[in-house]
């Protein structure tokens, strides 16, 4: 499926113009003010937002502020569009958490390049986290709200590592979030399902334990919640490209 881009602007002509330019590579949603955009985010797993600054009801700055302080949506990159080209205006947008700032009139090619660059950089960070045994989950945080969420998530998974039945349902209860909200948040930040993230967290903790040289592989397997050493070894090899014994030697 193509990444979902949310366009927010009160000018229908600009919405039409941007949508026509993007809809060959992206699934495009539209909103005419910040309030309408927040409502759209509750129903859709949006990967990036292009938002005008000057709008009625709720302008782009207020929308960006609310977005970046809301734990469910704070991970979504935002490109602000504006005809206000003052330095102070740019600083205000970036301080509110905007990831890029483009002045009107703008080149469609430049907007496309910014979108592609932001999405590609996020993808690289996710891949690095998943493939590197000792990289912390916080490496995927792009806002303070994301960092706090990922810290809490990591702590709860670690506190329940020995529970072989730990899954998204138990995790959502422990985090006091709905299953749907938790699934969407984790998937958007990491491109992993909650169960995949739990599995990788188990394997990363196993890597830490193996490095100490204190435990045998079957002991580590039990400590991180795998039902069998064979299953643990197979998962470790698939995730990190080496067996637990090879990693411990390395």
C-alpha positions as CSV (number, residue, x, y, z in Angstrom):
1,X,0.0,0.0,0.0
2,X,1.1,3.5,-0.7
3,X,2.0,5.7,2.3
4,X,-1.0,7.9,3.4
5,X,-0.4,11.7,3.2
6,X,-2.8,14.1,4.9
7,X,-3.1,17.5,3.1
8,X,-4.5,20.4,5.3
9,X,-5.4,23.7,3.6
10,X,-8.5,25.9,3.4
11,X,-7.8,26.6,-0.3
12,X,-9.4,24.0,-2.4
13,X,-7.3,24.9,-5.5
14,X,-4.1,24.3,-3.6
15,X,-5.5,21.0,-2.2
16,X,-6.3,19.9,-5.8
17,X,-2.9,21.0,-7.1
18,X,-1.0,19.1,-4.4
19,X,-3.2,16.0,-4.6
20,X,-2.8,15.7,-8.3
21,X,0.9,15.9,-8.0
22,X,1.2,13.3,-5.2
23,X,-1.5,10.7,-5.9
24,X,0.7,8.6,-8.2
25,X,2.9,7.6,-5.2
26,X,0.7,8.3,-2.2
27,X,-2.8,7.8,-0.9
28,X,-4.0,11.3,-0.3
29,X,-6.4,12.5,2.4
30,X,-7.7,16.1,2.7
31,X,-8.8,18.5,5.4
32,X,-9.6,22.2,5.3
33,X,-8.5,23.2,8.8
34,X,-6.6,21.8,11.8
35,X,-9.7,20.6,13.6
36,X,-10.8,18.5,10.6
37,X,-7.3,17.2,10.3
38,X,-7.3,15.9,13.9
39,X,-10.6,14.1,13.3
40,X,-9.1,12.5,10.1
41,X,-6.1,11.2,12.2
42,X,-8.4,9.3,14.5
43,X,-9.6,7.1,11.6
44,X,-6.5,6.8,9.4
45,X,-2.8,5.6,9.9
46,X,-1.3,8.8,8.3
47,X,2.5,8.7,7.6
48,X,3.0,12.4,6.9
49,X,1.2,15.7,7.0
50,X,1.5,18.7,4.7
51,X,-0.2,21.6,6.4
52,X,-0.8,25.3,5.6
53,X,-0.2,27.8,8.4
54,X,-3.0,30.3,7.8
55,X,-6.4,28.6,8.2
56,X,-9.7,29.4,9.9
57,X,-11.0,27.4,13.0
58,X,-7.5,26.0,13.9
59,X,-4.4,27.3,12.1
60,X,-1.3,25.3,11.2
61,X,0.7,26.3,14.3
62,X,-2.0,25.3,16.7
63,X,-2.6,22.1,14.8
64,X,1.2,21.3,14.9
65,X,1.3,22.0,18.6
66,X,-1.6,19.7,19.4
67,X,-0.3,17.0,17.1
68,X,3.3,16.9,18.6
69,X,2.0,16.8,22.2
70,X,-0.5,14.0,21.6
71,X,1.1,10.6,22.2
72,X,-1.0,8.9,19.6
73,X,0.1,11.2,16.8
74,X,3.3,12.9,17.8
75,X,5.5,10.6,15.6
76,X,3.9,11.9,12.3
77,X,6.3,14.2,10.4
78,X,4.8,17.6,9.5
79,X,5.7,19.9,6.6
80,X,4.3,23.4,7.1
81,X,3.4,25.6,4.1
82,X,3.2,29.3,4.4
83,X,3.3,32.6,2.6
84,X,4.7,34.2,5.8
85,X,8.5,34.1,5.0
86,X,9.7,35.9,8.1
87,X,12.5,34.2,10.2
88,X,10.3,34.4,13.3
89,X,7.5,32.5,11.6
90,X,9.9,29.8,10.6
91,X,11.4,29.5,14.1
92,X,7.9,29.3,15.6
93,X,6.9,26.5,13.3
94,X,10.1,24.5,14.0
95,X,9.8,25.1,17.8
96,X,6.3,23.6,17.6
97,X,7.8,20.4,16.2
98,X,7.4,20.9,12.4
99,X,9.9,18.7,10.5
100,X,10.2,21.0,7.5
101,X,9.0,24.5,6.4
102,X,8.3,25.4,2.8
103,X,7.4,28.9,1.6
104,X,4.6,29.6,-0.9
105,X,4.8,29.7,-3.8
106,X,6.7,26.4,-3.9
107,X,8.0,24.0,-6.4
108,X,6.0,20.7,-6.6
109,X,9.4,18.9,-7.2
110,X,10.8,20.4,-4.0
111,X,7.7,19.3,-2.0
112,X,7.9,15.8,-3.4
113,X,11.6,15.6,-2.5
114,X,11.0,16.8,1.1
115,X,8.2,14.2,1.5
116,X,10.4,11.4,0.1
117,X,13.4,12.4,2.2
118,X,11.4,12.5,5.5
119,X,9.8,9.1,4.9
120,X,13.1,7.5,3.8
121,X,15.0,8.8,6.8
122,X,12.3,7.4,9.1
123,X,12.6,4.1,7.4
124,X,16.4,4.0,7.8
125,X,16.1,4.7,11.5
126,X,13.5,1.9,11.9
127,X,15.7,-0.6,10.0
128,X,18.7,0.3,12.1
129,X,16.8,-0.3,15.3
130,X,15.5,-3.6,14.2
131,X,18.8,-5.0,12.9
132,X,21.1,-3.8,15.6
133,X,21.1,-5.8,18.8
134,X,22.1,-3.0,21.2
135,X,20.3,0.0,19.8
136,X,17.6,1.3,22.2
137,X,14.0,1.7,21.1
138,X,14.3,5.4,21.9
139,X,16.4,5.8,18.8
140,X,13.1,5.9,16.8
141,X,11.7,8.9,18.9
142,X,11.3,12.2,17.0
143,X,9.6,14.1,19.7
144,X,9.6,14.3,23.5
145,X,6.2,12.7,23.6
146,X,7.5,9.8,21.4
147,X,10.5,9.4,23.7
148,X,8.3,9.2,26.9
149,X,5.9,6.7,25.2
150,X,8.8,4.5,24.0
151,X,10.5,4.5,27.4
152,X,7.3,3.5,29.1
153,X,6.6,0.8,26.5
154,X,10.1,-0.6,26.8
155,X,9.9,-0.6,30.7
156,X,6.6,-2.5,30.6
157,X,7.9,-5.1,28.1
158,X,11.1,-5.6,30.1
159,X,9.1,-6.0,33.3
160,X,7.1,-8.8,31.7
161,X,9.7,-10.5,29.5
162,X,9.4,-13.9,31.2
163,X,5.7,-14.0,30.4
164,X,5.6,-16.1,27.2
165,X,1.9,-15.0,26.7
166,X,2.7,-11.3,26.6
167,X,0.8,-9.8,23.6
168,X,-0.9,-6.7,22.4
169,X,-3.9,-7.2,24.5
170,X,-1.9,-7.4,27.8
171,X,0.3,-4.6,26.6
172,X,-2.6,-2.3,25.9
173,X,-4.1,-3.0,29.4
174,X,-0.8,-2.2,31.1
175,X,-0.4,1.0,29.1
176,X,-4.1,2.0,29.5
177,X,-4.6,2.4,25.8
178,X,-7.0,0.8,23.4
179,X,-5.6,-2.1,21.3
180,X,-6.4,-0.1,18.1
181,X,-4.6,3.0,19.3
182,X,-1.6,1.0,20.6
183,X,-1.3,-1.0,17.4
184,X,-1.5,2.1,15.2
185,X,1.1,4.0,17.3
186,X,3.6,1.2,17.4
187,X,3.1,0.4,13.7
188,X,3.6,4.0,12.7
189,X,6.7,4.6,14.7
190,X,8.5,1.3,14.1
191,X,6.8,-0.3,11.1
192,X,6.4,-3.3,13.4
193,X,3.3,-4.9,14.9
194,X,3.2,-4.9,18.8
195,X,3.9,-8.6,18.8
196,X,6.9,-8.1,16.5
197,X,8.2,-5.3,18.8
198,X,7.8,-7.5,21.9
199,X,9.8,-10.2,20.1
200,X,12.6,-7.8,19.1
201,X,12.7,-6.5,22.7
202,X,13.1,-10.0,24.0
203,X,16.0,-10.6,21.5
204,X,17.7,-7.3,22.3
205,X,17.6,-8.1,26.0
206,X,19.0,-11.6,25.2
207,X,21.9,-9.9,23.3
208,X,22.7,-7.8,26.4
209,X,22.7,-10.9,28.6
210,X,24.8,-12.9,26.2
211,X,27.4,-10.2,26.2
212,X,27.9,-10.5,30.0
213,X,29.2,-14.1,29.5
214,X,27.4,-15.0,32.7
215,X,24.6,-17.2,31.4
216,X,24.3,-20.2,29.1
217,X,22.1,-19.8,26.0
218,X,19.3,-21.9,27.4
219,X,19.2,-19.8,30.5
220,X,19.0,-16.6,28.4
221,X,16.2,-18.1,26.4
222,X,14.2,-18.7,29.5
223,X,15.0,-15.3,31.0
224,X,13.6,-13.5,28.0
225,X,10.4,-15.5,27.6
226,X,11.0,-18.0,24.8
227,X,9.3,-21.3,25.1
228,X,12.2,-23.2,23.7
229,X,15.9,-22.7,23.0
230,X,15.4,-23.8,19.4
231,X,12.8,-21.1,18.8
232,X,15.0,-18.6,20.5
233,X,18.0,-19.5,18.3
234,X,15.9,-19.4,15.1
235,X,14.5,-15.9,16.0
236,X,17.9,-14.5,17.0
237,X,19.4,-15.6,13.7
238,X,16.6,-14.2,11.6
239,X,16.7,-10.9,13.4
240,X,20.4,-10.2,13.7
241,X,22.0,-12.5,11.1
242,X,23.9,-14.7,13.5
243,X,23.2,-17.4,16.0
244,X,23.3,-16.6,19.8
245,X,26.5,-18.6,20.2
246,X,28.1,-16.7,17.3
247,X,27.0,-13.4,18.8
248,X,28.4,-14.4,22.3
249,X,31.8,-15.2,20.8
250,X,31.8,-12.0,18.7
